[in-house]
Amino acid sequence: MATSVKAQLVGINHIALEVGDVEEALEFYGRIFDLRLRGRAGRMAFVDMGDQFVALGESRTQPPDAHRHFG
C-alpha cells in the first residue's frame, strides 16, 4: 500500500483587502487597531499584523463579485 506525503500548513503570508480609498481605510482601521505601517507602493499600503501583514489595495477595474471573503 502506497503512502502519500502531504504538505504541512505553516501559516499565511498576508491578507489583501480591497478598499475604496487607502487613506480612509488606514484612518478607519487605525481607530480600531494600533497600526504599524510597514510600507506603501502606488495605491497600496501594508500594515503589520503579527508576523504577517495586511495589504490594503485601492480600486480595481473589473466589477465587484459576490464571492470574495476572508475569515
PQR file with spaces between the fields and no chain letter, atoms N, CA, C, O and H, PARSE charges and radii, in Angstrom:
ATOM       1  N    MET     1       0.833   -1.168    0.000 -0.4000 1.5000
ATOM       2  CA   MET     1       0.000    0.000    0.000 -0.0000 2.0000
ATOM       3  C    MET     1       0.888    1.245    0.000  0.5500 1.7000
ATOM       4  O    MET     1       1.752    1.386    0.866 -0.5500 1.4000
ATOM       5  N    ALA     2       0.683    2.149   -0.963 -0.4000 1.5000
ATOM       6  CA   ALA     2       1.487    3.366   -1.085 -0.0000 2.0000
ATOM       7  C    ALA     2       0.995    4.424   -0.101  0.5500 1.7000
ATOM       8  O    ALA     2      -0.206    4.588    0.117 -0.5500 1.4000
ATOM       9  H    ALA     2      -0.019    2.035   -1.666  0.4000 1.0000
ATOM      10  N    THR     3       1.938    5.122    0.476 -0.4000 1.5000
ATOM      11  CA   THR     3       1.571    6.230    1.365 -0.0000 2.0000
ATOM      12  C    THR     3       1.852    7.537    0.647  0.5500 1.7000
ATOM      13  O    THR     3       2.833    7.657   -0.088 -0.5500 1.4000
ATOM      14  H    THR     3       2.913    4.989    0.300  0.4000 1.0000
ATOM      15  N    SER     4       1.000    8.496    0.861 -0.4000 1.5000
ATOM      16  CA   SER     4       1.218    9.801    0.238 -0.0000 2.0000
ATOM      17  C    SER     4       1.713   10.788    1.285  0.5500 1.7000
ATOM      18  O    SER     4       1.325   10.737    2.452 -0.5500 1.4000
ATOM      19  H    SER     4       0.204    8.399    1.458  0.4000 1.0000
ATOM      20  N    VAL     5       2.569   11.674    0.840 -0.4000 1.5000
ATOM      21  CA   VAL     5       3.094   12.712    1.715 -0.0000 2.0000
ATOM      22  C    VAL     5       2.319   13.987    1.434  0.5500 1.7000
ATOM      23  O    VAL     5       2.199   14.414    0.286 -0.5500 1.4000
ATOM      24  H    VAL     5       2.885   11.715   -0.108  0.4000 1.0000
ATOM      25  N    LYS     6       1.800   14.586    2.481 -0.4000 1.5000
ATOM      26  CA   LYS     6       1.031   15.820    2.333 -0.0000 2.0000
ATOM      27  C    LYS     6       1.855   17.006    2.816  0.5500 1.7000
ATOM      28  O    LYS     6       2.666   16.893    3.735 -0.5500 1.4000
ATOM      29  H    LYS     6       1.897   14.240    3.414  0.4000 1.0000
ATOM      30  N    ALA     7       1.623   18.146    2.170 -0.4000 1.5000
ATOM      31  CA   ALA     7       2.293   19.373    2.599 -0.0000 2.0000
ATOM      32  C    ALA     7       1.753   19.807    3.952  0.5500 1.7000
ATOM      33  O    ALA     7       0.578   19.599    4.255 -0.5500 1.4000
ATOM      34  H    ALA     7       0.964   18.238    1.424  0.4000 1.0000
ATOM      35  N    GLN     8       2.605   20.404    4.755 -0.4000 1.5000
ATOM      36  CA   GLN     8       2.198   20.894    6.061 -0.0000 2.0000
ATOM      37  C    GLN     8       1.934   22.390    5.984  0.5500 1.7000
ATOM      38  O    GLN     8       2.762   23.148    5.478 -0.5500 1.4000
ATOM      39  H    GLN     8       3.560   20.572    4.509  0.4000 1.0000
ATOM      40  N    LEU     9       0.778   22.812    6.487 -0.4000 1.5000
ATOM      41  CA   LEU     9       0.463   24.231    6.553 -0.0000 2.0000
ATOM      42  C    LEU     9       1.237   24.848    7.708  0.5500 1.7000
ATOM      43  O    LEU     9       1.239   24.314    8.817 -0.5500 1.4000
ATOM      44  H    LEU     9       0.106   22.197    6.898  0.4000 1.0000
ATOM      45  N    VAL    10       1.897   25.977    7.445 -0.4000 1.5000
ATOM      46  CA   VAL    10       2.689   26.607    8.499 -0.0000 2.0000
ATOM      47  C    VAL    10       2.252   28.039    8.782  0.5500 1.7000
ATOM      48  O    VAL    10       2.768   28.650    9.718 -0.5500 1.4000
ATOM      49  H    VAL    10       1.895   26.411    6.544  0.4000 1.0000
ATOM      50  N    GLY    11       1.331   28.593    8.019 -0.4000 1.5000
ATOM      51  CA   GLY    11       0.857   29.955    8.264 -0.0000 2.0000
ATOM      52  C    GLY    11       0.483   30.637    6.972  0.5500 1.7000
ATOM      53  O    GLY    11       0.402   30.014    5.913 -0.5500 1.4000
ATOM      54  H    GLY    11       0.912   28.097    7.259  0.4000 1.0000
ATOM      55  N    ILE    12       0.258   31.924    7.082 -0.4000 1.5000
ATOM      56  CA   ILE    12      -0.060   32.720    5.905 -0.0000 2.0000
ATOM      57  C    ILE    12       0.977   33.818    5.750  0.5500 1.7000
ATOM      58  O    ILE    12       1.671   34.166    6.706 -0.5500 1.4000
ATOM      59  H    ILE    12       0.324   32.430    7.942  0.4000 1.0000
ATOM      60  N    ASN    13       1.082   34.359    4.556 -0.4000 1.5000
ATOM      61  CA   ASN    13       1.993   35.472    4.322 -0.0000 2.0000
ATOM      62  C    ASN    13       1.287   36.792    4.550  0.5500 1.7000
ATOM      63  O    ASN    13       1.808   37.671    5.236 -0.5500 1.4000
ATOM      64  H    ASN    13       0.519   34.077    3.779  0.4000 1.0000
ATOM      65  N    HIS    14       0.097   36.933    3.976 -0.4000 1.5000
ATOM      66  CA   HIS    14      -0.657   38.174    4.174 -0.0000 2.0000
ATOM      67  C    HIS    14      -2.111   38.002    3.756  0.5500 1.7000
ATOM      68  O    HIS    14      -2.486   37.022    3.114 -0.5500 1.4000
ATOM      69  H    HIS    14      -0.327   36.219    3.419  0.4000 1.0000
ATOM      70  N    ILE    15      -2.910   38.981    4.139 -0.4000 1.5000
ATOM      71  CA   ILE    15      -4.298   39.094    3.697 -0.0000 2.0000
ATOM      72  C    ILE    15      -4.389   40.381    2.895  0.5500 1.7000
ATOM      73  O    ILE    15      -3.877   41.415    3.324 -0.5500 1.4000
ATOM      74  H    ILE    15      -2.605   39.778    4.661  0.4000 1.0000
ATOM      75  N    ALA    16      -5.029   40.332    1.746 -0.4000 1.5000
ATOM      76  CA   ALA    16      -5.224   41.533    0.931 -0.0000 2.0000
ATOM      77  C    ALA    16      -6.679   41.966    1.033  0.5500 1.7000
ATOM      78  O    ALA    16      -7.591   41.160    0.850 -0.5500 1.4000
ATOM      79  H    ALA    16      -5.445   39.492    1.397  0.4000 1.0000
ATOM      80  N    LEU    17      -6.887   43.245    1.327 -0.4000 1.5000
ATOM      81  CA   LEU    17      -8.225   43.807    1.397 -0.0000 2.0000
ATOM      82  C    LEU    17      -8.359   44.882    0.326  0.5500 1.7000
ATOM      83  O    LEU    17      -7.521   45.778    0.223 -0.5500 1.4000
ATOM      84  H    LEU    17      -6.146   43.899    1.476  0.4000 1.0000
ATOM      85  N    GLU    18      -9.401   44.785   -0.455 -0.4000 1.5000
ATOM      86  CA   GLU    18      -9.690   45.791   -1.465 -0.0000 2.0000
ATOM      87  C    GLU    18     -10.467   46.915   -0.789  0.5500 1.7000
ATOM      88  O    GLU    18     -11.480   46.663   -0.137 -0.5500 1.4000
ATOM      89  H    GLU    18     -10.082   44.057   -0.371  0.4000 1.0000
ATOM      90  N    VAL    19     -10.003   48.150   -0.940 -0.4000 1.5000
ATOM      91  CA   VAL    19     -10.650   49.301   -0.306 -0.0000 2.0000
ATOM      92  C    VAL    19     -10.908   50.382   -1.344  0.5500 1.7000
ATOM      93  O    VAL    19     -10.241   50.436   -2.378 -0.5500 1.4000
ATOM      94  H    VAL    19      -9.180   48.356   -1.470  0.4000 1.0000
ATOM      95  N    GLY    20     -11.881   51.242   -1.062 -0.4000 1.5000
ATOM      96  CA   GLY    20     -12.182   52.340   -1.968 -0.0000 2.0000
ATOM      97  C    GLY    20     -11.140   53.435   -1.919  0.5500 1.7000
ATOM      98  O    GLY    20     -10.837   54.055   -2.939 -0.5500 1.4000
ATOM      99  H    GLY    20     -12.423   51.198   -0.222  0.4000 1.0000
ATOM     100  N    ASP    21     -10.583   53.682   -0.731 -0.4000 1.5000
ATOM     101  CA   ASP    21      -9.593   54.743   -0.536 -0.0000 2.0000
ATOM     102  C    ASP    21      -8.631   54.292    0.559  0.5500 1.7000
ATOM     103  O    ASP    21      -9.049   54.026    1.685 -0.5500 1.4000
ATOM     104  H    ASP    21     -10.829   53.179    0.097  0.4000 1.0000
ATOM     105  N    VAL    22      -7.353   54.207    0.232 -0.4000 1.5000
ATOM     106  CA   VAL    22      -6.351   53.706    1.187 -0.0000 2.0000
ATOM     107  C    VAL    22      -6.257   54.602    2.409  0.5500 1.7000
ATOM     108  O    VAL    22      -6.195   54.103    3.532 -0.5500 1.4000
ATOM     109  H    VAL    22      -7.013   54.424   -0.684  0.4000 1.0000
ATOM     110  N    GLU    23      -6.245   55.924    2.214 -0.4000 1.5000
ATOM     111  CA   GLU    23      -6.142   56.844    3.352 -0.0000 2.0000
ATOM     112  C    GLU    23      -7.322   56.681    4.304  0.5500 1.7000
ATOM     113  O    GLU    23      -7.140   56.650    5.521 -0.5500 1.4000
ATOM     114  H    GLU    23      -6.296   56.330    1.302  0.4000 1.0000
ATOM     115  N    GLU    24      -8.525   56.578    3.756 -0.4000 1.5000
ATOM     116  CA   GLU    24      -9.708   56.378    4.596 -0.0000 2.0000
ATOM     117  C    GLU    24      -9.648   55.045    5.319  0.5500 1.7000
ATOM     118  O    GLU    24     -10.036   54.953    6.484 -0.5500 1.4000
ATOM     119  H    GLU    24      -8.672   56.603    2.768  0.4000 1.0000
ATOM     120  N    ALA    25      -9.163   54.005    4.639 -0.4000 1.5000
ATOM     121  CA   ALA    25      -9.048   52.684    5.268 -0.0000 2.0000
ATOM     122  C    ALA    25      -8.032   52.717    6.411  0.5500 1.7000
ATOM     123  O    ALA    25      -8.282   52.141    7.471 -0.5500 1.4000
ATOM     124  H    ALA    25      -8.847   54.079    3.693  0.4000 1.0000
ATOM     125  N    LEU    26      -6.895   53.380    6.212 -0.4000 1.5000
ATOM     126  CA   LEU    26      -5.896   53.490    7.276 -0.0000 2.0000
ATOM     127  C    LEU    26      -6.471   54.245    8.475  0.5500 1.7000
ATOM     128  O    LEU    26      -6.233   53.869    9.622 -0.5500 1.4000
ATOM     129  H    LEU    26      -6.692   53.847    5.352  0.4000 1.0000
ATOM     130  N    GLU    27      -7.217   55.297    8.209 -0.4000 1.5000
ATOM     131  CA   GLU    27      -7.840   56.055    9.284 -0.0000 2.0000
ATOM     132  C    GLU    27      -8.872   55.199   10.026  0.5500 1.7000
ATOM     133  O    GLU    27      -8.899   55.180   11.257 -0.5500 1.4000
ATOM     134  H    GLU    27      -7.410   55.602    7.277  0.4000 1.0000
ATOM     135  N    PHE    28      -9.720   54.494    9.271 -0.4000 1.5000
ATOM     136  CA   PHE    28     -10.739   53.634    9.875 -0.0000 2.0000
ATOM     137  C    PHE    28     -10.114   52.546   10.738  0.5500 1.7000
ATOM     138  O    PHE    28     -10.446   52.426   11.918 -0.5500 1.4000
ATOM     139  H    PHE    28      -9.698   54.510    8.272  0.4000 1.0000
ATOM     140  N    TYR    29      -9.214   51.752   10.165 -0.4000 1.5000
ATOM     141  CA   TYR    29      -8.608   50.658   10.922 -0.0000 2.0000
ATOM     142  C    TYR    29      -7.723   51.178   12.051  0.5500 1.7000
ATOM     143  O    TYR    29      -7.544   50.504   13.065 -0.5500 1.4000
ATOM     144  H    TYR    29      -8.944   51.849    9.207  0.4000 1.0000
ATOM     145  N    GLY    30      -7.167   52.384   11.875 -0.4000 1.5000
ATOM     146  CA   GLY    30      -6.356   52.996   12.924 -0.0000 2.0000
ATOM     147  C    GLY    30      -7.168   53.386   14.152  0.5500 1.7000
ATOM     148  O    GLY    30      -6.621   53.487   15.250 -0.5500 1.4000
ATOM     149  H    GLY    30      -7.313   52.932   11.051  0.4000 1.0000
ATOM     150  N    ARG    31      -8.470   53.606   13.976 -0.4000 1.5000
ATOM     151  CA   ARG    31      -9.331   53.894   15.125 -0.0000 2.0000
ATOM     152  C    ARG    31      -9.622   52.624   15.919  0.5500 1.7000
ATOM     153  O    ARG    31      -9.946   52.697   17.104 -0.5500 1.4000
ATOM     154  H    ARG    31      -8.915   53.524   13.084  0.4000 1.0000
ATOM     155  N    ILE    32      -9.509   51.470   15.280 -0.4000 1.5000
ATOM     156  CA   ILE    32      -9.834   50.193   15.926 -0.0000 2.0000
ATOM     157  C    ILE    32      -8.591   49.482   16.445  0.5500 1.7000
ATOM     158  O    ILE    32      -8.600   48.913   17.537 -0.5500 1.4000
ATOM     159  H    ILE    32      -9.245   51.411   14.318  0.4000 1.0000
ATOM     160  N    PHE    33      -7.520   49.519   15.651 -0.4000 1.5000
ATOM     161  CA   PHE    33      -6.297   48.776   15.971 -0.0000 2.0000
ATOM     162  C    PHE    33      -5.119   49.725   16.107  0.5500 1.7000
ATOM     163  O    PHE    33      -5.124   50.819   15.542 -0.5500 1.4000
ATOM     164  H    PHE    33      -7.513   49.982   14.764  0.4000 1.0000
ATOM     165  N    ASP    34      -4.114   49.306   16.856 -0.4000 1.5000
ATOM     166  CA   ASP    34      -2.845   50.016   16.943 -0.0000 2.0000
ATOM     167  C    ASP    34      -2.019   49.593   15.729  0.5500 1.7000
ATOM     168  O    ASP    34      -1.351   48.559   15.760 -0.5500 1.4000
ATOM     169  H    ASP    34      -4.109   48.418   17.315  0.4000 1.0000
ATOM     170  N    LEU    35      -2.066   50.392   14.662 -0.4000 1.5000
ATOM     171  CA   LEU    35      -1.440   50.016   13.390 -0.0000 2.0000
ATOM     172  C    LEU    35       0.014   50.440   13.316  0.5500 1.7000
ATOM     173  O    LEU    35       0.412   51.464   13.870 -0.5500 1.4000
ATOM     174  H    LEU    35      -2.609   51.231   14.637  0.4000 1.0000
ATOM     175  N    ARG    36       0.803   49.625   12.615 -0.4000 1.5000
ATOM     176  CA   ARG    36       2.173   49.988   12.269 -0.0000 2.0000
ATOM     177  C    ARG    36       2.302   49.824   10.768  0.5500 1.7000
ATOM     178  O    ARG    36       2.245   48.711   10.246 -0.5500 1.4000
ATOM     179  H    ARG    36       0.479   48.793   12.165  0.4000 1.0000
ATOM     180  N    LEU    37       2.477   50.939   10.081 -0.4000 1.5000
ATOM     181  CA   LEU    37       2.591   50.928    8.632 -0.0000 2.0000
ATOM     182  C    LEU    37       3.929   50.322    8.232  0.5500 1.7000
ATOM     183  O    LEU    37       4.984   50.822    8.622 -0.5500 1.4000
ATOM     184  H    LEU    37       2.523   51.843   10.505  0.4000 1.0000
ATOM     185  N    ARG    38       3.885   49.251    7.456 -0.4000 1.5000
ATOM     186  CA   ARG    38       5.098   48.571    7.005 -0.0000 2.0000
ATOM     187  C    ARG    38       5.674   49.270    5.789  0.5500 1.7000
ATOM     188  O    ARG    38       6.892   49.351    5.628 -0.5500 1.4000
ATOM     189  H    ARG    38       3.028   48.845    7.139  0.4000 1.0000
ATOM     190  N    GLY    39       4.783   49.781    4.922 -0.4000 1.5000
ATOM     191  CA   GLY    39       5.255   50.461    3.724 -0.0000 2.0000
ATOM     192  C    GLY    39       4.103   50.796    2.798  0.5500 1.7000
ATOM     193  O    GLY    39       2.951   50.450    3.060 -0.5500 1.4000
ATOM     194  H    GLY    39       3.794   49.715    5.053  0.4000 1.0000
ATOM     195  N    ARG    40       4.435   51.475    1.710 -0.4000 1.5000
ATOM     196  CA   ARG    40       3.449   51.865    0.702 -0.0000 2.0000
ATOM     197  C    ARG    40       4.049   51.644   -0.674  0.5500 1.7000
ATOM     198  O    ARG    40       5.264   51.707   -0.860 -0.5500 1.4000
ATOM     199  H    ARG    40       5.371   51.756    1.497  0.4000 1.0000
ATOM     200  N    ALA    41       3.171   51.385   -1.636 -0.4000 1.5000
ATOM     201  CA   ALA    41       3.590   51.233   -3.031 -0.0000 2.0000
ATOM     202  C    ALA    41       2.383   51.573   -3.905  0.5500 1.7000
ATOM     203  O    ALA    41       1.378   50.861   -3.878 -0.5500 1.4000
ATOM     204  H    ALA    41       2.184   51.334   -1.484  0.4000 1.0000
ATOM     205  N    GLY    42       2.476   52.640   -4.667 -0.4000 1.5000
ATOM     206  CA   GLY    42       1.367   53.021   -5.528 -0.0000 2.0000
ATOM     207  C    GLY    42       0.102   53.248   -4.726  0.5500 1.7000
ATOM     208  O    GLY    42       0.080   54.051   -3.793 -0.5500 1.4000
ATOM     209  H    GLY    42       3.292   53.218   -4.688  0.4000 1.0000
ATOM     210  N    ARG    43      -0.951   52.534   -5.094 -0.4000 1.5000
ATOM     211  CA   ARG    43      -2.235   52.670   -4.391 -0.0000 2.0000
ATOM     212  C    ARG    43      -2.424   51.568   -3.361  0.5500 1.7000
ATOM     213  O    ARG    43      -3.537   51.082   -3.161 -0.5500 1.4000
ATOM     214  H    ARG    43      -0.933   51.881   -5.852  0.4000 1.0000
ATOM     215  N    MET    44      -1.333   51.174   -2.705 -0.4000 1.5000
ATOM     216  CA   MET    44      -1.384   50.131   -1.678 -0.0000 2.0000
ATOM     217  C    MET    44      -0.660   50.588   -0.423  0.5500 1.7000
ATOM     218  O    MET    44       0.292   51.366   -0.476 -0.5500 1.4000
ATOM     219  H    MET    44      -0.429   51.569   -2.867  0.4000 1.0000
ATOM     220  N    ALA    45      -1.141   50.078    0.713 -0.4000 1.5000
ATOM     221  CA   ALA    45      -0.462   50.280    1.994 -0.0000 2.0000
ATOM     222  C    ALA    45      -0.364   48.919    2.667  0.5500 1.7000
ATOM     223  O    ALA    45      -1.263   48.086    2.549 -0.5500 1.4000
ATOM     224  H    ALA    45      -1.915   49.445    0.756  0.4000 1.0000
ATOM     225  N    PHE    46       0.734   48.708    3.371 -0.4000 1.5000
ATOM     226  CA   PHE    46       0.994   47.425    4.013 -0.0000 2.0000
ATOM     227  C    PHE    46       1.121   47.662    5.519  0.5500 1.7000
ATOM     228  O    PHE    46       1.953   48.450    5.969 -0.5500 1.4000
ATOM     229  H    PHE    46       1.464   49.385    3.467  0.4000 1.0000
ATOM     230  N    VAL    47       0.282   46.966    6.285 -0.4000 1.5000
ATOM     231  CA   VAL    47       0.189   47.172    7.733 -0.0000 2.0000
ATOM     232  C    VAL    47       0.578   45.876    8.429  0.5500 1.7000
ATOM     233  O    VAL    47       0.070   44.807    8.091 -0.5500 1.4000
ATOM     234  H    VAL    47      -0.394   46.326    5.920  0.4000 1.0000
ATOM     235  N    ASP    48       1.480   45.972    9.400 -0.4000 1.5000
ATOM     236  CA   ASP    48       1.898   44.781   10.149 -0.0000 2.0000
ATOM     237  C    ASP    48       0.729   44.166   10.901  0.5500 1.7000
ATOM     238  O    ASP    48      -0.130   44.869   11.434 -0.5500 1.4000
ATOM     239  H    ASP    48       1.894   46.840    9.674  0.4000 1.0000
ATOM     240  N    MET    49       0.715   42.835   10.932 -0.4000 1.5000
ATOM     241  CA   MET    49      -0.286   42.059   11.658 -0.0000 2.0000
ATOM     242  C    MET    49       0.449   40.855   12.246  0.5500 1.7000
ATOM     243  O    MET    49       0.488   39.785   11.638 -0.5500 1.4000
ATOM     244  H    MET    49       1.413   42.264   10.499  0.4000 1.0000
ATOM     245  N    GLY    50       1.023   41.036   13.421 -0.4000 1.5000
ATOM     246  CA   GLY    50       1.838   39.968   13.995 -0.0000 2.0000
ATOM     247  C    GLY    50       3.056   39.736   13.116  0.5500 1.7000
ATOM     248  O    GLY    50       3.783   40.678   12.800 -0.5500 1.4000
ATOM     249  H    GLY    50       0.991   41.905   13.914  0.4000 1.0000
ATOM     250  N    ASP    51       3.282   38.490   12.720 -0.4000 1.5000
ATOM     251  CA   ASP    51       4.414   38.216   11.832 -0.0000 2.0000
ATOM     252  C    ASP    51       3.981   38.159   10.365  0.5500 1.7000
ATOM     253  O    ASP    51       4.767   37.762    9.505 -0.5500 1.4000
ATOM     254  H    ASP    51       2.691   37.726   12.976  0.4000 1.0000
ATOM     255  N    GLN    52       2.747   38.550   10.076 -0.4000 1.5000
ATOM     256  CA   GLN    52       2.258   38.687    8.709 -0.0000 2.0000
ATOM     257  C    GLN    52       1.891   40.157    8.486  0.5500 1.7000
ATOM     258  O    GLN    52       2.253   41.021    9.284 -0.5500 1.4000
ATOM     259  H    GLN    52       2.109   38.873   10.775  0.4000 1.0000
ATOM     260  N    PHE    53       1.170   40.433    7.397 -0.4000 1.5000
ATOM     261  CA   PHE    53       0.733   41.804    7.170 -0.0000 2.0000
ATOM     262  C    PHE    53      -0.586   41.824    6.421  0.5500 1.7000
ATOM     263  O    PHE    53      -0.983   40.834    5.806 -0.5500 1.4000
ATOM     264  H    PHE    53       0.876   39.731    6.748  0.4000 1.0000
ATOM     265  N    VAL    54      -1.258   42.966    6.480 -0.4000 1.5000
ATOM     266  CA   VAL    54      -2.468   43.213    5.711 -0.0000 2.0000
ATOM     267  C    VAL    54      -2.093   44.170    4.597  0.5500 1.7000
ATOM     268  O    VAL    54      -1.485   45.212    4.843 -0.5500 1.4000
ATOM     269  H    VAL    54      -0.935   43.770    6.980  0.4000 1.0000
ATOM     270  N    ALA    55      -2.456   43.816    3.366 -0.4000 1.5000
ATOM     271  CA   ALA    55      -2.229   44.695    2.215 -0.0000 2.0000
ATOM     272  C    ALA    55      -3.555   45.361    1.871  0.5500 1.7000
ATOM     273  O    ALA    55      -4.518   44.683    1.513 -0.5500 1.4000
ATOM     274  H    ALA    55      -2.950   42.969    3.167  0.4000 1.0000
ATOM     275  N    LEU    56      -3.607   46.683    1.978 -0.4000 1.5000
ATOM     276  CA   LEU    56      -4.794   47.443    1.607 -0.0000 2.0000
ATOM     277  C    LEU    56      -4.595   47.952    0.192  0.5500 1.7000
ATOM     278  O    LEU    56      -3.695   48.753   -0.060 -0.5500 1.4000
ATOM     279  H    LEU    56      -2.824   47.233    2.268  0.4000 1.0000
ATOM     280  N    GLY    57      -5.425   47.497   -0.733 -0.4000 1.5000
ATOM     281  CA   GLY    57      -5.283   47.873   -2.140 -0.0000 2.0000
ATOM     282  C    GLY    57      -6.477   48.692   -2.601  0.5500 1.7000
ATOM     283  O    GLY    57      -7.628   48.310   -2.387 -0.5500 1.4000
ATOM     284  H    GLY    57      -6.157   46.847   -0.529  0.4000 1.0000
ATOM     285  N    GLU    58      -6.192   49.821   -3.237 -0.4000 1.5000
ATOM     286  CA   GLU    58      -7.248   50.735   -3.666 -0.0000 2.0000
ATOM     287  C    GLU    58      -7.669   50.459   -5.099  0.5500 1.7000
ATOM     288  O    GLU    58      -6.836   50.289   -5.989 -0.5500 1.4000
ATOM     289  H    GLU    58      -5.258   50.132   -3.411  0.4000 1.0000
ATOM     290  N    SER    59      -8.965   50.420   -5.300 -0.4000 1.5000
ATOM     291  CA   SER    59      -9.593   50.345   -6.621 -0.0000 2.0000
ATOM     292  C    SER    59      -9.161   49.148   -7.457  0.5500 1.7000
ATOM     293  O    SER    59      -8.138   48.513   -7.203 -0.5500 1.4000
ATOM     294  H    SER    59      -9.641   50.558   -4.576  0.4000 1.0000
ATOM     295  N    ARG    60      -9.961   48.874   -8.439 -0.4000 1.5000
ATOM     296  CA   ARG    60      -9.664   47.896   -9.476 -0.0000 2.0000
ATOM     297  C    ARG    60     -10.575   48.199  -10.645  0.5500 1.7000
ATOM     298  O    ARG    60     -11.541   48.948  -10.502 -0.5500 1.4000
ATOM     299  H    ARG    60     -10.792   49.390   -8.646  0.4000 1.0000
ATOM     300  N    THR    61     -10.284   47.637  -11.783 -0.4000 1.5000
ATOM     301  CA   THR    61     -11.040   47.989  -12.980 -0.0000 2.0000
ATOM     302  C    THR    61     -12.213   47.064  -13.252  0.5500 1.7000
ATOM     303  O    THR    61     -13.175   47.486  -13.893 -0.5500 1.4000
ATOM     304  H    THR    61      -9.498   47.028  -11.899  0.4000 1.0000
ATOM     305  N    GLN    62     -12.173   45.835  -12.797 -0.4000 1.5000
ATOM     306  CA   GLN    62     -13.283   44.919  -13.040 -0.0000 2.0000
ATOM     307  C    GLN    62     -14.394   45.159  -12.029  0.5500 1.7000
ATOM     308  O    GLN    62     -14.131   45.676  -10.943 -0.5500 1.4000
ATOM     309  H    GLN    62     -11.391   45.492  -12.276  0.4000 1.0000
ATOM     310  N    PRO    63     -15.628   44.796  -12.359 -0.5600 1.5000
ATOM     311  CA   PRO    63     -16.728   44.991  -11.401  0.2800 2.0000
ATOM     312  C    PRO    63     -16.563   44.058  -10.201  0.5500 1.7000
ATOM     313  O    PRO    63     -15.904   43.023  -10.298 -0.5500 1.4000
ATOM     314  N    PRO    64     -17.166   44.430   -9.070 -0.5600 1.5000
ATOM     315  CA   PRO    64     -17.059   43.556   -7.889  0.2800 2.0000
ATOM     316  C    PRO    64     -17.790   42.247   -8.091  0.5500 1.7000
ATOM     317  O    PRO    64     -18.727   42.162   -8.885 -0.5500 1.4000
ATOM     318  N    ASP    65     -17.362   41.238   -7.376 -0.4000 1.5000
ATOM     319  CA   ASP    65     -18.073   39.956   -7.400 -0.0000 2.0000
ATOM     320  C    ASP    65     -18.630   39.681   -6.015  0.5500 1.7000
ATOM     321  O    ASP    65     -18.254   40.350   -5.052 -0.5500 1.4000
ATOM     322  H    ASP    65     -16.601   41.307   -6.730  0.4000 1.0000
ATOM     323  N    ALA    66     -19.502   38.726   -5.908 -0.4000 1.5000
ATOM     324  CA   ALA    66     -20.198   38.458   -4.650 -0.0000 2.0000
ATOM     325  C    ALA    66     -19.572   37.338   -3.837  0.5500 1.7000
ATOM     326  O    ALA    66     -20.147   36.944   -2.822 -0.5500 1.4000
ATOM     327  H    ALA    66     -19.806   38.183   -6.690  0.4000 1.0000
ATOM     328  N    HIS    67     -18.424   36.808   -4.234 -0.4000 1.5000
ATOM     329  CA   HIS    67     -17.913   35.613   -3.602 -0.0000 2.0000
ATOM     330  C    HIS    67     -16.580   35.769   -2.874  0.5500 1.7000
ATOM     331  O    HIS    67     -16.030   34.772   -2.405 -0.5500 1.4000
ATOM     332  H    HIS    67     -17.957   37.129   -5.058  0.4000 1.0000
ATOM     333  N    ARG    68     -16.047   36.972   -2.765 -0.4000 1.5000
ATOM     334  CA   ARG    68     -14.771   37.124   -2.067 -0.0000 2.0000
ATOM     335  C    ARG    68     -15.019   37.357   -0.587  0.5500 1.7000
ATOM     336  O    ARG    68     -15.955   38.059   -0.206 -0.5500 1.4000
ATOM     337  H    ARG    68     -16.493   37.782   -3.146  0.4000 1.0000
ATOM     338  N    HIS    69     -14.191   36.774    0.228 -0.4000 1.5000
ATOM     339  CA   HIS    69     -14.281   36.980    1.663 -0.0000 2.0000
ATOM     340  C    HIS    69     -13.000   36.474    2.323  0.5500 1.7000
ATOM     341  O    HIS    69     -12.177   35.808    1.694 -0.5500 1.4000
ATOM     342  H    HIS    69     -13.430   36.204   -0.081  0.4000 1.0000
ATOM     343  N    PHE    70     -12.856   36.797    3.571 -0.4000 1.5000
ATOM     344  CA   PHE    70     -11.838   36.150    4.387 -0.0000 2.0000
ATOM     345  C    PHE    70     -12.432   35.978    5.770  0.5500 1.7000
ATOM     346  O    PHE    70     -13.350   36.701    6.159 -0.5500 1.4000
ATOM     347  H    PHE    70     -13.525   37.337    4.082  0.4000 1.0000
ATOM     348  N    GLY    71     -11.912   35.032    6.497 -0.4000 1.5000
ATOM     349  CA   GLY    71     -12.469   34.767    7.816 -0.0000 2.0000
ATOM     350  C    GLY    71     -11.381   34.450    8.793  0.5500 1.7000
ATOM     351  O    GLY    71     -11.660   34.197    9.965 -0.5500 1.4000
ATOM     352  H    GLY    71     -11.167   34.445    6.181  0.4000 1.0000
